């Protein structure tokens, strides 16, 4: 389900701040480990590090 979008800016060092409400909706907390990947076409996907690692192990890629 899509929630209200948050408009963000990339700073001069390539950083983006995510609003706490957005993190809470995703079940994430400040300090959580994430894995980022490009999905092409202007999209970046963020996943919990433990979820991404588990998927790699299940697929036999790690």
mmCIF file as Biopython writes it, N, C-alpha, C and O atoms, coordinates in Angstrom:
data_model
#
loop_
_atom_site.group_PDB
_atom_site.id
_atom_site.type_symbol
_atom_site.label_atom_id
_atom_site.label_alt_id
_atom_site.label_comp_id
_atom_site.label_asym_id
_atom_site.label_entity_id
_atom_site.label_seq_id
_atom_site.pdbx_PDB_ins_code
_atom_site.Cartn_x
_atom_site.Cartn_y
_atom_site.Cartn_z
_atom_site.occupancy
_atom_site.B_iso_or_equiv
_atom_site.auth_seq_id
_atom_site.auth_asym_id
_atom_site.pdbx_PDB_model_num
ATOM 1   N N  . UNK A ? 1  ? 0.845  -1.178  0.000   1.0 0.0 1  A 1 
ATOM 2   C CA . UNK A ? 1  ? 0.000  0.000   0.000   1.0 0.0 1  A 1 
ATOM 3   C C  . UNK A ? 1  ? 0.891  1.243   0.000   1.0 0.0 1  A 1 
ATOM 4   O O  . UNK A ? 1  ? 1.818  1.337   0.805   1.0 0.0 1  A 1 
ATOM 5   N N  . UNK A ? 2  ? 0.628  2.169   -0.869  1.0 0.0 2  A 1 
ATOM 6   C CA . UNK A ? 2  ? 1.393  3.399   -0.927  1.0 0.0 2  A 1 
ATOM 7   C C  . UNK A ? 2  ? 0.855  4.410   0.067   1.0 0.0 2  A 1 
ATOM 8   O O  . UNK A ? 2  ? -0.352 4.628   0.171   1.0 0.0 2  A 1 
ATOM 9   N N  . UNK A ? 3  ? 1.761  5.012   0.781   1.0 0.0 3  A 1 
ATOM 10  C CA . UNK A ? 3  ? 1.398  6.074   1.724   1.0 0.0 3  A 1 
ATOM 11  C C  . UNK A ? 3  ? 1.709  7.415   1.058   1.0 0.0 3  A 1 
ATOM 12  O O  . UNK A ? 3  ? 2.124  7.462   -0.100  1.0 0.0 3  A 1 
ATOM 13  N N  . UNK A ? 4  ? 1.508  8.475   1.784   1.0 0.0 4  A 1 
ATOM 14  C CA . UNK A ? 4  ? 1.828  9.791   1.260   1.0 0.0 4  A 1 
ATOM 15  C C  . UNK A ? 4  ? 3.326  9.886   0.980   1.0 0.0 4  A 1 
ATOM 16  O O  . UNK A ? 4  ? 4.144  9.535   1.830   1.0 0.0 4  A 1 
ATOM 17  N N  . UNK A ? 5  ? 3.679  10.356  -0.201  1.0 0.0 5  A 1 
ATOM 18  C CA . UNK A ? 5  ? 5.082  10.460  -0.594  1.0 0.0 5  A 1 
ATOM 19  C C  . UNK A ? 5  ? 5.759  11.619  0.129   1.0 0.0 5  A 1 
ATOM 20  O O  . UNK A ? 5  ? 5.121  12.609  0.489   1.0 0.0 5  A 1 
ATOM 21  N N  . UNK A ? 6  ? 7.052  11.472  0.331   1.0 0.0 6  A 1 
ATOM 22  C CA . UNK A ? 6  ? 7.858  12.537  0.917   1.0 0.0 6  A 1 
ATOM 23  C C  . UNK A ? 6  ? 8.848  13.001  -0.137  1.0 0.0 6  A 1 
ATOM 24  O O  . UNK A ? 6  ? 9.562  12.183  -0.718  1.0 0.0 6  A 1 
ATOM 25  N N  . UNK A ? 7  ? 8.899  14.298  -0.391  1.0 0.0 7  A 1 
ATOM 26  C CA . UNK A ? 7  ? 9.861  14.828  -1.353  1.0 0.0 7  A 1 
ATOM 27  C C  . UNK A ? 7  ? 11.184 15.039  -0.634  1.0 0.0 7  A 1 
ATOM 28  O O  . UNK A ? 7  ? 11.238 15.685  0.413   1.0 0.0 7  A 1 
ATOM 29  N N  . UNK A ? 8  ? 12.250 14.489  -1.207  1.0 0.0 8  A 1 
ATOM 30  C CA . UNK A ? 8  ? 13.572 14.538  -0.591  1.0 0.0 8  A 1 
ATOM 31  C C  . UNK A ? 8  ? 14.564 15.183  -1.545  1.0 0.0 8  A 1 
ATOM 32  O O  . UNK A ? 8  ? 14.304 15.290  -2.744  1.0 0.0 8  A 1 
ATOM 33  N N  . UNK A ? 9  ? 15.693 15.607  -1.014  1.0 0.0 9  A 1 
ATOM 34  C CA . UNK A ? 9  ? 16.770 16.183  -1.819  1.0 0.0 9  A 1 
ATOM 35  C C  . UNK A ? 9  ? 18.074 15.439  -1.511  1.0 0.0 9  A 1 
ATOM 36  O O  . UNK A ? 9  ? 18.310 15.016  -0.379  1.0 0.0 9  A 1 
ATOM 37  N N  . UNK A ? 10 ? 18.899 15.293  -2.522  1.0 0.0 10 A 1 
ATOM 38  C CA . UNK A ? 10 ? 20.225 14.724  -2.360  1.0 0.0 10 A 1 
ATOM 39  C C  . UNK A ? 10 ? 21.166 15.887  -2.089  1.0 0.0 10 A 1 
ATOM 40  O O  . UNK A ? 10 ? 21.201 16.847  -2.859  1.0 0.0 10 A 1 
ATOM 41  N N  . UNK A ? 11 ? 21.942 15.813  -0.983  1.0 0.0 11 A 1 
ATOM 42  C CA . UNK A ? 11 ? 22.842 16.919  -0.667  1.0 0.0 11 A 1 
ATOM 43  C C  . UNK A ? 11 ? 24.128 16.814  -1.488  1.0 0.0 11 A 1 
ATOM 44  O O  . UNK A ? 11 ? 24.297 15.874  -2.265  1.0 0.0 11 A 1 
ATOM 45  N N  . UNK A ? 12 ? 25.011 17.760  -1.317  1.0 0.0 12 A 1 
ATOM 46  C CA . UNK A ? 12 ? 26.238 17.835  -2.091  1.0 0.0 12 A 1 
ATOM 47  C C  . UNK A ? 12 ? 27.181 16.659  -1.897  1.0 0.0 12 A 1 
ATOM 48  O O  . UNK A ? 12 ? 28.087 16.443  -2.701  1.0 0.0 12 A 1 
ATOM 49  N N  . UNK A ? 13 ? 26.965 15.891  -0.818  1.0 0.0 13 A 1 
ATOM 50  C CA . UNK A ? 13 ? 27.789 14.720  -0.559  1.0 0.0 13 A 1 
ATOM 51  C C  . UNK A ? 13 ? 27.057 13.425  -0.895  1.0 0.0 13 A 1 
ATOM 52  O O  . UNK A ? 13 ? 27.515 12.337  -0.548  1.0 0.0 13 A 1 
ATOM 53  N N  . UNK A ? 14 ? 25.916 13.549  -1.573  1.0 0.0 14 A 1 
ATOM 54  C CA . UNK A ? 14 ? 25.167 12.372  -2.006  1.0 0.0 14 A 1 
ATOM 55  C C  . UNK A ? 14 ? 24.291 11.757  -0.935  1.0 0.0 14 A 1 
ATOM 56  O O  . UNK A ? 14 ? 23.830 10.627  -1.095  1.0 0.0 14 A 1 
ATOM 57  N N  . UNK A ? 15 ? 24.053 12.465  0.144   1.0 0.0 15 A 1 
ATOM 58  C CA . UNK A ? 15 ? 23.241 11.935  1.240   1.0 0.0 15 A 1 
ATOM 59  C C  . UNK A ? 15 ? 21.789 12.374  1.129   1.0 0.0 15 A 1 
ATOM 60  O O  . UNK A ? 15 ? 21.474 13.440  0.599   1.0 0.0 15 A 1 
ATOM 61  N N  . UNK A ? 16 ? 20.913 11.513  1.649   1.0 0.0 16 A 1 
ATOM 62  C CA . UNK A ? 16 ? 19.478 11.796  1.692   1.0 0.0 16 A 1 
ATOM 63  C C  . UNK A ? 16 ? 19.003 11.483  3.105   1.0 0.0 16 A 1 
ATOM 64  O O  . UNK A ? 16 ? 19.340 10.435  3.657   1.0 0.0 16 A 1 
ATOM 65  N N  . UNK A ? 17 ? 18.225 12.382  3.688   1.0 0.0 17 A 1 
ATOM 66  C CA . UNK A ? 17 ? 17.613 12.121  4.991   1.0 0.0 17 A 1 
ATOM 67  C C  . UNK A ? 17 ? 16.211 11.588  4.773   1.0 0.0 17 A 1 
ATOM 68  O O  . UNK A ? 17 ? 15.427 12.163  4.018   1.0 0.0 17 A 1 
ATOM 69  N N  . UNK A ? 18 ? 15.898 10.478  5.444   1.0 0.0 18 A 1 
ATOM 70  C CA . UNK A ? 18 ? 14.563 9.889   5.351   1.0 0.0 18 A 1 
ATOM 71  C C  . UNK A ? 18 ? 13.755 10.308  6.574   1.0 0.0 18 A 1 
ATOM 72  O O  . UNK A ? 18 ? 14.242 10.195  7.699   1.0 0.0 18 A 1 
ATOM 73  N N  . UNK A ? 19 ? 12.539 10.787  6.376   1.0 0.0 19 A 1 
ATOM 74  C CA . UNK A ? 19 ? 11.707 11.190  7.506   1.0 0.0 19 A 1 
ATOM 75  C C  . UNK A ? 19 ? 11.413 10.010  8.439   1.0 0.0 19 A 1 
ATOM 76  O O  . UNK A ? 19 ? 11.224 8.881   7.987   1.0 0.0 19 A 1 
ATOM 77  N N  . UNK A ? 20 ? 11.377 10.287  9.738   1.0 0.0 20 A 1 
ATOM 78  C CA . UNK A ? 20 ? 11.116 9.232   10.717  1.0 0.0 20 A 1 
ATOM 79  C C  . UNK A ? 20 ? 9.790  8.532   10.461  1.0 0.0 20 A 1 
ATOM 80  O O  . UNK A ? 20 ? 9.685  7.324   10.673  1.0 0.0 20 A 1 
ATOM 81  N N  . UNK A ? 21 ? 8.775  9.266   10.009  1.0 0.0 21 A 1 
ATOM 82  C CA . UNK A ? 21 ? 7.480  8.649   9.717   1.0 0.0 21 A 1 
ATOM 83  C C  . UNK A ? 21 ? 7.586  7.609   8.610   1.0 0.0 21 A 1 
ATOM 84  O O  . UNK A ? 21 ? 6.948  6.558   8.672   1.0 0.0 21 A 1 
ATOM 85  N N  . UNK A ? 22 ? 8.394  7.906   7.597   1.0 0.0 22 A 1 
ATOM 86  C CA . UNK A ? 22 ? 8.601  6.970   6.495   1.0 0.0 22 A 1 
ATOM 87  C C  . UNK A ? 22 ? 9.321  5.713   6.990   1.0 0.0 22 A 1 
ATOM 88  O O  . UNK A ? 22 ? 8.964  4.595   6.620   1.0 0.0 22 A 1 
ATOM 89  N N  . UNK A ? 23 ? 10.332 5.911   7.826   1.0 0.0 23 A 1 
ATOM 90  C CA . UNK A ? 23 ? 11.043 4.765   8.409   1.0 0.0 23 A 1 
ATOM 91  C C  . UNK A ? 23 ? 10.099 3.912   9.250   1.0 0.0 23 A 1 
ATOM 92  O O  . UNK A ? 23 ? 10.120 2.684   9.165   1.0 0.0 23 A 1 
ATOM 93  N N  . UNK A ? 24 ? 9.273  4.565   10.059  1.0 0.0 24 A 1 
ATOM 94  C CA . UNK A ? 24 ? 8.340  3.835   10.920  1.0 0.0 24 A 1 
ATOM 95  C C  . UNK A ? 24 ? 7.350  3.026   10.088  1.0 0.0 24 A 1 
ATOM 96  O O  . UNK A ? 24 ? 7.048  1.884   10.434  1.0 0.0 24 A 1 
ATOM 97  N N  . UNK A ? 25 ? 6.839  3.600   8.996   1.0 0.0 25 A 1 
ATOM 98  C CA . UNK A ? 25 ? 5.903  2.883   8.135   1.0 0.0 25 A 1 
ATOM 99  C C  . UNK A ? 25 ? 6.548  1.643   7.523   1.0 0.0 25 A 1 
ATOM 100 O O  . UNK A ? 25 ? 5.878  0.638   7.287   1.0 0.0 25 A 1 
ATOM 101 N N  . UNK A ? 26 ? 7.862  1.722   7.267   1.0 0.0 26 A 1 
ATOM 102 C CA . UNK A ? 26 ? 8.587  0.596   6.678   1.0 0.0 26 A 1 
ATOM 103 C C  . UNK A ? 26 ? 9.082  -0.390  7.736   1.0 0.0 26 A 1 
ATOM 104 O O  . UNK A ? 26 ? 9.685  -1.412  7.407   1.0 0.0 26 A 1 
ATOM 105 N N  . UNK A ? 27 ? 8.824  -0.078  9.003   1.0 0.0 27 A 1 
ATOM 106 C CA . UNK A ? 27 ? 9.280  -0.958  10.073  1.0 0.0 27 A 1 
ATOM 107 C C  . UNK A ? 27 ? 10.769 -0.842  10.342  1.0 0.0 27 A 1 
ATOM 108 O O  . UNK A ? 27 ? 11.396 -1.797  10.800  1.0 0.0 27 A 1 
ATOM 109 N N  . UNK A ? 28 ? 11.341 0.331   10.059  1.0 0.0 28 A 1 
ATOM 110 C CA . UNK A ? 28 ? 12.765 0.572   10.266  1.0 0.0 28 A 1 
ATOM 111 C C  . UNK A ? 28 ? 12.974 1.617   11.350  1.0 0.0 28 A 1 
ATOM 112 O O  . UNK A ? 28 ? 12.100 2.443   11.614  1.0 0.0 28 A 1 
ATOM 113 N N  . UNK A ? 29 ? 14.135 1.571   11.968  1.0 0.0 29 A 1 
ATOM 114 C CA . UNK A ? 29 ? 14.474 2.533   13.003  1.0 0.0 29 A 1 
ATOM 115 C C  . UNK A ? 29 ? 15.826 3.155   12.659  1.0 0.0 29 A 1 
ATOM 116 O O  . UNK A ? 29 ? 16.624 2.545   11.948  1.0 0.0 29 A 1 
ATOM 117 N N  . UNK A ? 30 ? 16.088 4.366   13.159  1.0 0.0 30 A 1 
ATOM 118 C CA . UNK A ? 30 ? 17.406 4.960   12.937  1.0 0.0 30 A 1 
ATOM 119 C C  . UNK A ? 30 ? 18.501 3.989   13.377  1.0 0.0 30 A 1 
ATOM 120 O O  . UNK A ? 30 ? 18.399 3.369   14.436  1.0 0.0 30 A 1 
ATOM 121 N N  . UNK A ? 31 ? 19.528 3.864   12.574  1.0 0.0 31 A 1 
ATOM 122 C CA . UNK A ? 31 ? 20.623 2.949   12.870  1.0 0.0 31 A 1 
ATOM 123 C C  . UNK A ? 31 ? 20.464 1.573   12.251  1.0 0.0 31 A 1 
ATOM 124 O O  . UNK A ? 31 ? 21.377 0.752   12.339  1.0 0.0 31 A 1 
ATOM 125 N N  . UNK A ? 32 ? 19.312 1.298   11.619  1.0 0.0 32 A 1 
ATOM 126 C CA . UNK A ? 32 ? 19.081 -0.007  10.994  1.0 0.0 32 A 1 
ATOM 127 C C  . UNK A ? 32 ? 20.050 -0.197  9.832   1.0 0.0 32 A 1 
ATOM 128 O O  . UNK A ? 32 ? 20.369 0.759   9.124   1.0 0.0 32 A 1 
ATOM 129 N N  . UNK A ? 33 ? 20.514 -1.418  9.636   1.0 0.0 33 A 1 
ATOM 130 C CA . UNK A ? 33 ? 21.377 -1.742  8.513   1.0 0.0 33 A 1 
ATOM 131 C C  . UNK A ? 33 ? 20.556 -1.941  7.257   1.0 0.0 33 A 1 
ATOM 132 O O  . UNK A ? 33 ? 19.568 -2.675  7.269   1.0 0.0 33 A 1 
ATOM 133 N N  . UNK A ? 34 ? 20.956 -1.295  6.173   1.0 0.0 34 A 1 
ATOM 134 C CA . UNK A ? 34 ? 20.239 -1.387  4.903   1.0 0.0 34 A 1 
ATOM 135 C C  . UNK A ? 34 ? 21.189 -1.774  3.784   1.0 0.0 34 A 1 
ATOM 136 O O  . UNK A ? 34 ? 22.396 -1.546  3.869   1.0 0.0 34 A 1 
ATOM 137 N N  . UNK A ? 35 ? 20.634 -2.356  2.742   1.0 0.0 35 A 1 
ATOM 138 C CA . UNK A ? 35 ? 21.361 -2.624  1.501   1.0 0.0 35 A 1 
ATOM 139 C C  . UNK A ? 35 ? 20.644 -1.836  0.420   1.0 0.0 35 A 1 
ATOM 140 O O  . UNK A ? 35 ? 19.424 -1.926  0.284   1.0 0.0 35 A 1 
ATOM 141 N N  . UNK A ? 36 ? 21.406 -1.059  -0.355  1.0 0.0 36 A 1 
ATOM 142 C CA . UNK A ? 36 ? 20.830 -0.253  -1.433  1.0 0.0 36 A 1 
ATOM 143 C C  . UNK A ? 36 ? 21.241 -0.837  -2.776  1.0 0.0 36 A 1 
ATOM 144 O O  . UNK A ? 36 ? 22.378 -1.269  -2.963  1.0 0.0 36 A 1 
ATOM 145 N N  . UNK A ? 37 ? 20.290 -0.841  -3.710  1.0 0.0 37 A 1 
ATOM 146 C CA . UNK A ? 37 ? 20.595 -1.272  -5.067  1.0 0.0 37 A 1 
ATOM 147 C C  . UNK A ? 37 ? 19.813 -0.401  -6.040  1.0 0.0 37 A 1 
ATOM 148 O O  . UNK A ? 37 ? 18.756 0.133   -5.706  1.0 0.0 37 A 1 
ATOM 149 N N  . UNK A ? 38 ? 20.348 -0.267  -7.244  1.0 0.0 38 A 1 
ATOM 150 C CA . UNK A ? 38 ? 19.668 0.498   -8.277  1.0 0.0 38 A 1 
ATOM 151 C C  . UNK A ? 38 ? 18.707 -0.417  -9.006  1.0 0.0 38 A 1 
ATOM 152 O O  . UNK A ? 38 ? 19.053 -1.540  -9.374  1.0 0.0 38 A 1 
ATOM 153 N N  . UNK A ? 39 ? 17.507 0.069   -9.208  1.0 0.0 39 A 1 
ATOM 154 C CA . UNK A ? 39 ? 16.495 -0.669  -9.968  1.0 0.0 39 A 1 
ATOM 155 C C  . UNK A ? 39 ? 16.342 -0.032  -11.349 1.0 0.0 39 A 1 
ATOM 156 O O  . UNK A ? 39 ? 15.392 -0.327  -12.074 1.0 0.0 39 A 1 
ATOM 157 N N  . UNK A ? 40 ? 17.290 0.849   -11.707 1.0 0.0 40 A 1 
ATOM 158 C CA . UNK A ? 40 ? 17.241 1.541   -12.983 1.0 0.0 40 A 1 
ATOM 159 C C  . UNK A ? 40 ? 16.119 2.559   -13.033 1.0 0.0 40 A 1 
ATOM 160 O O  . UNK A ? 40 ? 15.312 2.646   -12.107 1.0 0.0 40 A 1 
ATOM 161 N N  . UNK A ? 41 ? 16.066 3.323   -14.101 1.0 0.0 41 A 1 
ATOM 162 C CA . UNK A ? 41 ? 14.985 4.269   -14.343 1.0 0.0 41 A 1 
ATOM 163 C C  . UNK A ? 41 ? 14.723 5.188   -13.152 1.0 0.0 41 A 1 
ATOM 164 O O  . UNK A ? 41 ? 13.570 5.481   -12.835 1.0 0.0 41 A 1 
ATOM 165 N N  . UNK A ? 42 ? 15.807 5.651   -12.481 1.0 0.0 42 A 1 
ATOM 166 C CA . UNK A ? 42 ? 15.664 6.604   -11.390 1.0 0.0 42 A 1 
ATOM 167 C C  . UNK A ? 42 ? 15.192 6.017   -10.080 1.0 0.0 42 A 1 
ATOM 168 O O  . UNK A ? 42 ? 14.750 6.753   -9.198  1.0 0.0 42 A 1 
ATOM 169 N N  . UNK A ? 43 ? 15.277 4.691   -9.932  1.0 0.0 43 A 1 
ATOM 170 C CA . UNK A ? 43 ? 14.804 4.048   -8.706  1.0 0.0 43 A 1 
ATOM 171 C C  . UNK A ? 43 ? 15.957 3.456   -7.915  1.0 0.0 43 A 1 
ATOM 172 O O  . UNK A ? 43 ? 16.862 2.837   -8.475  1.0 0.0 43 A 1 
ATOM 173 N N  . UNK A ? 44 ? 15.911 3.653   -6.615  1.0 0.0 44 A 1 
ATOM 174 C CA . UNK A ? 44 ? 16.845 3.028   -5.693  1.0 0.0 44 A 1 
ATOM 175 C C  . UNK A ? 44 ? 16.019 2.236   -4.692  1.0 0.0 44 A 1 
ATOM 176 O O  . UNK A ? 44 ? 15.062 2.757   -4.118  1.0 0.0 44 A 1 
ATOM 177 N N  . UNK A ? 45 ? 16.386 0.985   -4.484  1.0 0.0 45 A 1 
ATOM 178 C CA . UNK A ? 45 ? 15.662 0.104   -3.572  1.0 0.0 45 A 1 
ATOM 179 C C  . UNK A ? 45 ? 16.488 -0.049  -2.297  1.0 0.0 45 A 1 
ATOM 180 O O  . UNK A ? 45 ? 17.681 -0.348  -2.351  1.0 0.0 45 A 1 
ATOM 181 N N  . UNK A ? 46 ? 15.849 0.157   -1.166  1.0 0.0 46 A 1 
ATOM 182 C CA . UNK A ? 46 ? 16.475 -0.047  0.137   1.0 0.0 46 A 1 
ATOM 183 C C  . UNK A ? 46 ? 15.823 -1.254  0.790   1.0 0.0 46 A 1 
ATOM 184 O O  . UNK A ? 46 ? 14.597 -1.362  0.825   1.0 0.0 46 A 1 
ATOM 185 N N  . UNK A ? 47 ? 16.657 -2.178  1.318   1.0 0.0 47 A 1 
ATOM 186 C CA . UNK A ? 47 ? 16.130 -3.362  2.011   1.0 0.0 47 A 1 
ATOM 187 C C  . UNK A ? 47 ? 16.869 -3.540  3.325   1.0 0.0 47 A 1 
ATOM 188 O O  . UNK A ? 47 ? 18.031 -3.154  3.446   1.0 0.0 47 A 1 
ATOM 189 N N  . UNK A ? 48 ? 16.201 -4.118  4.301   1.0 0.0 48 A 1 
ATOM 190 C CA . UNK A ? 48 ? 16.882 -4.471  5.540   1.0 0.0 48 A 1 
ATOM 191 C C  . UNK A ? 48 ? 18.048 -5.377  5.194   1.0 0.0 48 A 1 
ATOM 192 O O  . UNK A ? 48 ? 17.899 -6.290  4.382   1.0 0.0 48 A 1 
ATOM 193 N N  . UNK A ? 49 ? 19.200 -5.143  5.793   1.0 0.0 49 A 1 
ATOM 194 C CA . UNK A ? 49 ? 20.391 -5.939  5.493   1.0 0.0 49 A 1 
ATOM 195 C C  . UNK A ? 49 ? 20.150 -7.413  5.777   1.0 0.0 49 A 1 
ATOM 196 O O  . UNK A ? 49 ? 20.561 -8.269  4.993   1.0 0.0 49 A 1 
ATOM 197 N N  . UNK A ? 50 ? 19.487 -7.722  6.891   1.0 0.0 50 A 1 
ATOM 198 C CA . UNK A ? 50 ? 19.268 -9.137  7.225   1.0 0.0 50 A 1 
ATOM 199 C C  . UNK A ? 50 ? 18.347 -9.830  6.227   1.0 0.0 50 A 1 
ATOM 200 O O  . UNK A ? 50 ? 18.520 -11.015 5.943   1.0 0.0 50 A 1 
ATOM 201 N N  . UNK A ? 51 ? 17.364 -9.096  5.691   1.0 0.0 51 A 1 
ATOM 202 C CA . UNK A ? 51 ? 16.473 -9.673  4.674   1.0 0.0 51 A 1 
ATOM 203 C C  . UNK A ? 51 ? 17.233 -9.942  3.380   1.0 0.0 51 A 1 
ATOM 204 O O  . UNK A ? 51 ? 17.074 -10.999 2.770   1.0 0.0 51 A 1 
ATOM 205 N N  . UNK A ? 52 ? 18.058 -8.987  2.964   1.0 0.0 52 A 1 
ATOM 206 C CA . UNK A ? 52 ? 18.833 -9.150  1.740   1.0 0.0 52 A 1 
ATOM 207 C C  . UNK A ? 52 ? 19.807 -10.310 1.870   1.0 0.0 52 A 1 
ATOM 208 O O  . UNK A ? 52 ? 19.954 -11.096 0.934   1.0 0.0 52 A 1 
ATOM 209 N N  . UNK A ? 53 ? 20.483 -10.436 3.022   1.0 0.0 53 A 1 
ATOM 210 C CA . UNK A ? 53 ? 21.437 -11.524 3.240   1.0 0.0 53 A 1 
ATOM 211 C C  . UNK A ? 53 ? 20.718 -12.872 3.250   1.0 0.0 53 A 1 
ATOM 212 O O  . UNK A ? 53 ? 21.212 -13.841 2.674   1.0 0.0 53 A 1 
ATOM 213 N N  . UNK A ? 54 ? 19.567 -12.940 3.893   1.0 0.0 54 A 1 
ATOM 214 C CA . UNK A ? 54 ? 18.809 -14.186 3.943   1.0 0.0 54 A 1 
ATOM 215 C C  . UNK A ? 54 ? 18.398 -14.630 2.535   1.0 0.0 54 A 1 
ATOM 216 O O  . UNK A ? 54 ? 18.478 -15.814 2.207   1.0 0.0 54 A 1 
ATOM 217 N N  . UNK A ? 55 ? 17.963 -13.684 1.712   1.0 0.0 55 A 1 
ATOM 218 C CA . UNK A ? 55 ? 17.601 -14.010 0.337   1.0 0.0 55 A 1 
ATOM 219 C C  . UNK A ? 55 ? 18.787 -14.551 -0.443  1.0 0.0 55 A 1 
ATOM 220 O O  . UNK A ? 55 ? 18.639 -15.498 -1.215  1.0 0.0 55 A 1 
ATOM 221 N N  . UNK A ? 56 ? 19.963 -13.961 -0.251  1.0 0.0 56 A 1 
ATOM 222 C CA . UNK A ? 56 ? 21.168 -14.440 -0.938  1.0 0.0 56 A 1 
ATOM 223 C C  . UNK A ? 56 ? 21.516 -15.854 -0.502  1.0 0.0 56 A 1 
ATOM 224 O O  . UNK A ? 56 ? 21.865 -16.693 -1.333  1.0 0.0 56 A 1 
ATOM 225 N N  . UNK A ? 57 ? 21.422 -16.126 0.794   1.0 0.0 57 A 1 
ATOM 226 C CA . UNK A ? 57 ? 21.726 -17.464 1.308   1.0 0.0 57 A 1 
ATOM 227 C C  . UNK A ? 57 ? 20.726 -18.482 0.750   1.0 0.0 57 A 1 
ATOM 228 O O  . UNK A ? 57 ? 21.119 -19.570 0.331   1.0 0.0 57 A 1 
ATOM 229 N N  . UNK A ? 58 ? 19.445 -18.135 0.744   1.0 0.0 58 A 1 
ATOM 230 C CA . UNK A ? 58 ? 18.417 -19.045 0.244   1.0 0.0 58 A 1 
ATOM 231 C C  . UNK A ? 58 ? 18.591 -19.341 -1.250  1.0 0.0 58 A 1 
ATOM 232 O O  . UNK A ? 58 ? 18.238 -20.425 -1.717  1.0 0.0 58 A 1 
ATOM 233 N N  . UNK A ? 59 ? 19.124 -18.395 -1.979  1.0 0.0 59 A 1 
ATOM 234 C CA . UNK A ? 59 ? 19.346 -18.588 -3.423  1.0 0.0 59 A 1 
ATOM 235 C C  . UNK A ? 59 ? 20.702 -19.228 -3.711  1.0 0.0 59 A 1 
ATOM 236 O O  . UNK A ? 59 ? 21.036 -19.482 -4.869  1.0 0.0 59 A 1 
ATOM 237 N N  . UNK A ? 60 ? 21.484 -19.490 -2.662  1.0 0.0 60 A 1 
ATOM 238 C CA . UNK A ? 60 ? 22.786 -20.104 -2.835  1.0 0.0 60 A 1 
ATOM 239 C C  . UNK A ? 60 ? 23.834 -19.198 -3.420  1.0 0.0 60 A 1 
ATOM 240 O O  . UNK A ? 60 ? 24.786 -19.665 -4.044  1.0 0.0 60 A 1 
ATOM 241 N N  . UNK A ? 61 ? 23.672 -17.894 -3.225  1.0 0.0 61 A 1 
ATOM 242 C CA . UNK A ? 61 ? 24.632 -16.927 -3.781  1.0 0.0 61 A 1 
ATOM 243 C C  . UNK A ? 61 ? 25.632 -16.448 -2.755  1.0 0.0 61 A 1 
ATOM 244 O O  . UNK A ? 61 ? 26.440 -15.568 -3.051  1.0 0.0 61 A 1 
ATOM 245 N N  . UNK A ? 62 ? 25.600 -16.991 -1.578  1.0 0.0 62 A 1 
ATOM 246 C CA . UNK A ? 62 ? 26.530 -16.552 -0.541  1.0 0.0 62 A 1 
ATOM 247 C C  . UNK A ? 62 ? 27.116 -17.746 0.153   1.0 0.0 62 A 1 
ATOM 248 O O  . UNK A ? 62 ? 27.928 -17.592 1.065   1.0 0.0 62 A 1 
#
